[in-house]
Amino acid sequence: MPIIVKICFARSGGTVLNQYLGSLPNVIMMSEVNPLGGNWRKGKMALGTIKDQAKNWYQIDLKSDGFAESALELEKICRRSGHHLIIRDWTFGSFFPAKENDFNPPNSLSSLDVLEAKRDIIAFCFVRNVIDVWLSLRVLTHIEIETFFAQYLKYVQAIRERNIQIFKYEDFVKNPEGTVRDICAYTGLEYSDSWKNYMSYSKVIGDTVFDPHSRGRKTGVVSHLSRRHVPKKEAHRINQCRKMIKANELLGYTTSYYNVEQESVLSAISEKCNRFACRYPRKLFHRFKRLLGQK
């Protein structure tokens, strides 16, 4: 069986798709791993490498330590037991400065670079309109808008250069079953209605660790979300960014912030308040006490 590699940028819906695919029969799923390494943890559980995830999630003790070596060893185990190995690449780390890449990203699809020469690979990419990727990411971290779109364009160009099969987040939220069927048909995975239990699948990193207040996760179902609200000045900056326009054109998306339905200002303010309250509950409590004139 070939190793299935899922390429997916941060904030593109990759975590929930992992849950859907991981819920299918005979699947072993690695979540956001990369030759560059990572320091992901859940509590005391180390999850930064294939070796870590194999042991902590599947009780498989690998002898190998390196990314490629661990992947090949795990694939042999999967083949003997009739399982499909799916590796979700940590794509963000390959295209944005991080400690793992010494703040000098390779700007290439690192997992494919390492694995393609060693084993048969079936790769596919799960993408989202880059405007929405940016609006979602900016909630968590500060990256200059021009820098973001320039680096994201390099990612899209890398996908196109390799002619990787693309599936879209927007199609997935409209018809999850149809998208899962299409991915199964393309990769050779066994389709089953077991994906309907996706919420109970916990062998993921993504939003469950880094953004538990994600709008999508709070709804409890996969559904279309309106575009995040931004002031007119920021919307204008987005619309004028040539790198954004090029990236979206390469993926077949519209190139204007206003081309899709936006959330209301009230919804945007409410989410911001909720995030503040969850992150800084003690500060918020004391602020209210001061407003009430209490010590």
C-alpha positions as CSV (number, residue, x, y, z in Angstrom):
1,M,0.0,0.0,0.0
2,P,1.4,3.5,-0.8
3,I,1.8,6.0,2.0
4,I,-1.0,8.6,1.8
5,V,0.3,12.1,2.4
6,K,-2.1,14.9,3.1
7,I,-0.8,18.4,2.4
8,C,-2.7,21.0,4.3
9,F,-1.8,24.5,5.4
10,A,-2.8,25.8,8.9
11,R,-6.3,27.1,9.4
12,S,-7.6,25.3,6.3
13,G,-9.9,22.7,7.9
14,G,-7.2,20.0,8.1
15,T,-8.0,19.0,11.7
16,V,-11.6,18.1,11.1
17,L,-10.7,16.3,7.9
18,N,-8.2,14.3,9.9
19,Q,-11.0,13.3,12.2
20,Y,-13.2,12.2,9.3
21,L,-10.4,10.2,7.6
22,G,-9.0,8.8,10.9
23,S,-12.5,7.4,11.7
24,L,-12.5,5.3,8.5
25,P,-11.7,1.5,8.8
26,N,-8.1,0.4,8.9
27,V,-6.5,3.8,9.1
28,I,-3.5,4.9,11.1
29,M,-3.2,8.7,11.0
30,M,-0.2,10.8,11.8
31,S,-1.1,14.5,12.5
32,E,1.1,17.4,11.5
33,V,4.5,15.8,11.3
34,N,7.4,16.9,9.2
35,P,11.1,16.2,8.6
36,L,11.7,19.5,10.4
37,G,10.3,18.1,13.6
38,G,7.9,19.7,16.1
39,N,7.3,20.1,19.8
40,W,3.6,19.3,20.0
41,R,2.3,18.0,23.3
42,K,-1.0,17.1,24.9
43,G,-0.4,17.4,28.6
44,K,2.6,15.1,29.3
45,M,2.2,13.3,26.0
46,A,4.9,14.1,23.4
47,L,3.4,14.1,19.9
48,G,6.0,16.0,17.8
49,T,7.2,13.0,15.7
50,I,5.9,10.0,13.9
51,K,7.6,7.9,16.6
52,D,5.9,9.8,19.4
53,Q,2.4,9.5,17.8
54,A,2.8,5.9,16.9
55,K,3.6,5.0,20.5
56,N,1.2,7.3,22.3
57,W,-1.8,6.9,20.0
58,Y,-1.4,3.4,18.6
59,Q,0.9,1.7,21.1
60,I,3.4,0.9,18.3
61,D,7.0,1.1,19.4
62,L,9.2,2.1,16.4
63,K,12.9,1.5,16.5
64,S,13.6,4.3,14.0
65,D,14.0,8.0,15.0
66,G,14.2,10.0,11.8
67,F,11.2,11.2,9.9
68,A,11.6,9.1,6.8
69,E,12.9,6.0,8.7
70,S,10.0,6.1,11.1
71,A,7.5,6.6,8.3
72,L,8.9,3.6,6.3
73,E,9.0,1.4,9.4
74,L,5.4,2.3,10.3
75,E,4.3,1.7,6.8
76,K,5.7,-1.8,6.9
77,I,3.8,-2.5,10.1
78,C,0.6,-1.1,8.5
79,R,1.0,-3.2,5.4
80,R,1.4,-6.4,7.4
81,S,-1.8,-5.6,9.5
82,G,-3.9,-4.4,6.5
83,H,-3.9,-0.7,7.5
84,H,-3.5,2.4,5.5
85,L,-0.9,5.0,6.7
86,I,-1.9,8.6,6.3
87,I,0.6,11.3,7.1
88,R,-0.7,14.9,7.5
89,D,2.3,17.1,6.7
90,W,3.0,20.1,9.0
91,T,3.0,22.3,5.9
92,F,3.1,25.6,7.8
93,G,6.6,24.8,9.1
94,S,7.9,24.3,5.6
95,F,6.8,27.8,4.4
96,F,7.0,30.1,7.5
97,P,9.9,31.0,9.8
98,A,9.8,28.8,12.9
99,K,12.3,27.5,15.5
100,E,12.1,24.1,13.8
101,N,13.5,25.5,10.6
102,D,15.9,27.9,12.2
103,F,13.6,30.7,11.0
104,N,14.6,29.9,7.5
105,P,11.8,27.8,5.8
106,P,12.8,25.6,2.9
107,N,9.7,26.8,0.9
108,S,9.2,23.3,-0.4
109,L,6.9,20.3,0.4
110,S,9.4,18.8,2.8
111,S,7.6,15.5,3.5
112,L,7.2,14.7,-0.1
113,D,10.9,15.7,-0.8
114,V,12.0,13.1,1.7
115,L,9.5,10.3,1.1
116,E,9.0,10.2,-2.7
117,A,12.5,8.9,-3.4
118,K,12.0,6.0,-0.9
119,R,8.4,4.8,-1.2
120,D,5.3,4.9,-3.4
121,I,3.3,7.9,-2.3
122,I,-0.3,9.1,-3.0
123,A,-0.4,12.8,-2.2
124,F,-3.4,15.2,-2.1
125,C,-3.9,18.7,-0.9
126,F,-6.7,20.2,1.1
127,V,-7.0,23.9,0.5
128,R,-9.1,26.9,1.5
129,N,-9.6,30.4,0.1
130,V,-6.4,32.1,1.3
131,I,-8.4,35.2,2.5
132,D,-10.2,33.0,5.0
133,V,-6.9,31.3,5.9
134,W,-5.4,34.7,6.7
135,L,-8.4,35.9,8.7
136,S,-8.4,32.8,10.8
137,L,-4.7,32.8,11.4
138,R,-4.5,36.4,12.4
139,V,-6.7,35.6,15.4
140,L,-3.9,33.5,16.8
141,T,-0.7,35.1,15.8
142,H,0.8,38.3,14.3
143,I,2.1,38.0,10.8
144,E,2.4,40.9,8.4
145,I,-0.3,40.6,5.8
146,E,2.1,41.0,2.8
147,T,4.6,38.5,4.3
148,F,1.8,36.0,4.8
149,F,0.4,36.2,1.3
150,A,3.9,36.1,-0.3
151,Q,4.8,32.9,1.6
152,Y,1.4,31.3,1.0
153,L,1.9,31.9,-2.7
154,K,5.1,29.9,-2.6
155,Y,3.1,27.1,-1.0
156,V,0.5,27.2,-3.8
157,Q,3.1,27.3,-6.5
158,A,4.8,24.2,-4.9
159,I,1.5,22.4,-5.1
160,R,0.9,23.3,-8.7
161,E,4.5,22.5,-9.8
162,R,4.0,18.9,-8.5
163,N,0.5,18.7,-10.0
164,I,-1.0,17.5,-6.7
165,Q,-4.6,16.5,-6.6
166,I,-6.6,19.3,-4.8
167,F,-9.8,19.0,-2.6
168,K,-11.4,22.2,-1.3
169,Y,-12.6,23.0,2.2
170,E,-15.6,24.9,0.8
171,D,-16.8,21.7,-1.0
172,F,-16.2,19.7,2.1
173,V,-18.4,21.9,4.4
174,K,-21.2,21.8,1.8
175,N,-21.0,18.0,1.3
176,P,-18.7,16.2,3.7
177,E,-19.8,12.7,2.6
178,G,-19.2,13.5,-1.0
179,T,-15.7,14.9,-0.3
180,V,-14.8,11.9,1.8
181,R,-16.0,9.5,-0.9
182,D,-13.9,11.4,-3.5
183,I,-10.8,11.2,-1.3
184,C,-11.4,7.5,-0.7
185,A,-11.7,6.9,-4.4
186,Y,-8.6,8.8,-5.2
187,T,-6.4,7.3,-2.4
188,G,-7.7,3.8,-2.2
189,L,-9.1,4.2,1.3
190,E,-12.1,2.0,2.3
191,Y,-15.2,4.2,2.5
192,S,-17.5,3.7,5.5
193,D,-20.2,5.7,7.3
194,S,-17.9,5.4,10.4
195,W,-16.8,9.0,9.6
196,K,-20.1,10.1,11.2
197,N,-18.4,9.5,14.6
198,Y,-15.6,11.9,13.7
199,M,-16.1,14.1,16.8
200,S,-15.0,11.2,19.0
201,Y,-11.8,10.8,17.1
202,S,-9.0,12.4,19.2
203,K,-5.8,11.5,17.5
204,V,-5.3,15.0,16.2
205,I,-3.3,18.1,17.0
206,G,-4.5,21.3,15.3
207,D,-7.4,23.2,16.8
208,T,-8.0,20.8,19.6
209,V,-4.7,22.0,21.1
210,F,-3.9,25.4,19.7
211,D,-7.4,26.9,19.3
212,P,-10.1,25.2,21.4
213,H,-12.2,28.4,20.8
214,S,-12.3,27.9,17.0
215,R,-15.6,28.9,15.5
216,G,-15.9,25.7,13.6
217,R,-15.3,23.5,16.6
218,K,-17.8,25.4,18.8
219,T,-20.6,24.7,16.4
220,G,-20.1,20.9,16.9
221,V,-20.9,20.2,13.2
222,V,-19.2,20.7,9.9
223,S,-20.9,23.7,8.3
224,H,-20.3,26.8,6.2
225,L,-19.0,29.8,8.2
226,S,-19.4,33.3,7.1
227,R,-16.2,35.2,6.4
228,R,-14.7,37.0,9.4
229,H,-15.5,40.7,9.7
230,V,-12.6,43.2,9.3
231,P,-12.7,47.0,9.0
232,K,-12.9,48.5,5.5
233,K,-9.3,49.6,5.6
234,E,-8.1,46.1,6.2
235,A,-10.4,44.6,3.6
236,H,-8.9,47.1,1.1
237,R,-5.4,46.0,2.0
238,I,-6.4,42.4,1.4
239,N,-8.0,43.2,-2.0
240,Q,-4.9,45.1,-3.1
241,C,-2.4,42.4,-2.3
242,R,-1.1,40.9,-5.6
243,K,0.3,37.8,-4.0
244,M,-3.1,37.0,-2.5
245,I,-4.7,37.5,-5.9
246,K,-2.2,35.2,-7.6
247,A,-2.5,32.5,-5.0
248,N,-6.3,32.4,-5.2
249,E,-6.3,32.5,-9.0
250,L,-4.0,29.4,-9.0
251,L,-6.5,27.6,-6.8
252,G,-9.6,28.8,-8.7
253,Y,-11.0,31.1,-6.0
254,T,-12.4,34.6,-6.2
255,T,-10.0,37.4,-5.3
256,S,-12.1,39.9,-3.3
257,Y,-12.9,40.0,0.4
258,Y,-16.5,41.0,-0.4
259,N,-17.3,38.2,-2.8
260,V,-18.6,36.0,0.0
261,E,-21.0,36.5,2.9
262,Q,-19.3,38.2,5.9
263,E,-20.2,37.8,9.5
264,S,-21.9,40.7,11.4
265,V,-20.0,43.2,13.4
266,L,-21.9,42.0,16.5
267,S,-20.7,38.4,15.9
268,A,-17.1,39.6,15.5
269,I,-17.2,41.6,18.8
270,S,-18.8,38.7,20.6
271,E,-16.1,36.2,19.5
272,K,-13.4,38.7,20.5
273,C,-14.9,39.1,24.0
274,N,-15.3,35.3,24.4
275,R,-11.7,34.7,23.5
276,F,-10.5,37.4,25.9
277,A,-12.7,36.0,28.7
278,C,-11.4,32.4,28.1
279,R,-7.7,33.5,27.9
280,Y,-7.8,36.1,30.7
281,P,-10.6,35.2,33.1
282,R,-8.8,36.5,36.2
283,K,-8.0,39.8,34.6
284,L,-11.6,40.1,33.4
285,F,-12.9,39.3,36.9
286,H,-10.7,41.9,38.6
287,R,-11.6,44.5,35.9
288,F,-15.3,44.0,36.6
289,K,-14.6,44.4,40.3
290,R,-12.9,47.7,39.7
291,L,-15.8,48.9,37.6
292,L,-18.1,48.0,40.5
293,G,-16.0,50.0,42.8
294,Q,-14.8,47.0,44.8
295,K,-11.2,46.4,46.0
